[in-house]
């Protein structure tokens, strides 16, 4: 049986932040400085938060709950929605093993413990996954040259 654990990212987690920043740069072309700055203001408790999931001591996935997502700057009417499941990423060699689903469940449990009753996400790659996890489509739009879906889920 695998040892699965979750670590809440803190600003002093320099090595972890650099690893995640590399993942996000490769996946979404987010500059490492943007990623590191984004997490440097996160509180030690409450929302927003970001997690690193490890399996047998190896980092396999990351994601969190945010009050602000980049799409809000492009589509300002989305600012009425909070919080957002954000930046869920599983390393390529660990995809399709259920780790992303497990991470999403952990994030949802933490959100529920904070009193969150519904939350939101946007994706252009993982609609099927989120539908399986109980998310509902709110709307579809084109942004960044991609067909995006905005989804919500009640907890």
N, C-alpha and C positions, 0 to 999 in steps of 0.2 A: 504494500500500500504506500502511496506517495505521501510525502509530508508537504502539505499545502499551507502557505501562510500569506498574510497580507500586511504590508507596511504602509502606514500613512506617511506620505512624503512631507518632510520638513525642510525649511530653507537651508539648514546646515547639511543636508544629505547630498553633498557636492558630487560624489561619484555616481550616485543613483540618478541625480538630475542630468548629469552629462550623458549617461547611458540613454535615458529617456529622450533627451534632446536629439541624440543621434538617430534614434528610431523615428522620431517625428519628422526630422529633416528628410530621411530616406523615404518615408511614406507620404508626407504631405508637403514637403519642401518648406516646413516651418524653420526659420532660422533658430539655431541653438540659443542665441541670446533671448529671443522672444519666449521660448519655452521656459528657460531658467527664470526670466523676469516674471512670467505669469505665475509661477509657483512660489516665488519669493515672498509674496504678500499673503499667502494662505495662512489662516489661523491654525493654532495647534489643535483646536477642537471646533466642532460645528461645521458650517458650510461657508465657503467651498472647501473641498478636500480632493486629494488625488492619492491613489493607491498603487503600489507595486505588488504584484502577485508573484510569489516564488513557488517552485515545485522542487522539492529535494535540494533547496538552496540555490537553484538557478532561476534567474529572472525570466518570466515567460509572458507576462501581460501587464498592462497598466491602463488606468482610466479613472475617471472621477466624476464629481458633481460640481458644476460651476454656476455662477450667477450671471456670467457674461460669456458669450461665445462669439467668435469672429463674424458669423453670419449676421449678427445684430447690426453691425456697422454697414453692411450692404443692404439689409432689409430692416430698417429701423422699427417697423411695426411689430417685429418679433420681441422687442424689449419688454412687452407686457407679460411675457412668459418667463417663469423662473421656477425652480432651477433647471439646469440642463445636464443630462448625461453627456459627458464630453471626453473626447480624445481616447476612446477605447481602442486599444491596440494589442494584438497578440503577435509575438515574433513568428516569422514565416515557418520555422521548423516546428512550431507548437500549435499551428492553426488546425482546425478541424479535430481537436481533441477534447472539446468542451470547456476549455479554460476561459474563453471569452464569456461564455454563458455563466460560468461560476463567478467570474469577476462581476458581471452585471448583477447577479443575485446579491453578492456582498455589498455592492454599492447601494442597491435598493434597500437592503436591510438597514444600512447606516442612515440612509435618507429617511426611512420610516421612523427610526429611533429619534431623529431630529424633528419629527412632526410633519414631514413632507407628505402631502396627500396626493399630489400628482406632479409629474415632471416631464421634461421634453427632450427631444433630440432631433438632430438632422443627420441625414446620411445620403450618400449616393452609391454606396457599395453593399450595404448590409441590411436592406429592407426585409429580406426573408428571415434573417436571424431575429431581428427585433419583432417581427410579426409573430414568430414562434414563441417569443418571450412575453407576448400579451400586449404589445404596443399597438396603438391605433393610428392610422394615417389621418392627419389634420389637413394637410394640403401638399400640393406638388408645385414646384417652381424651378426655374432655371437660374442658376447663380454660378459664377466662376466658370461658365461654359459647360456646366454639368446639370443633369436632371436630378434635382434634390427632392427629398421627401422630408417633411416635417411631421414628427410623430409625437404622441403623448401617451402617458400611461398613468392610470390611477393606482395608487398603492392601497 
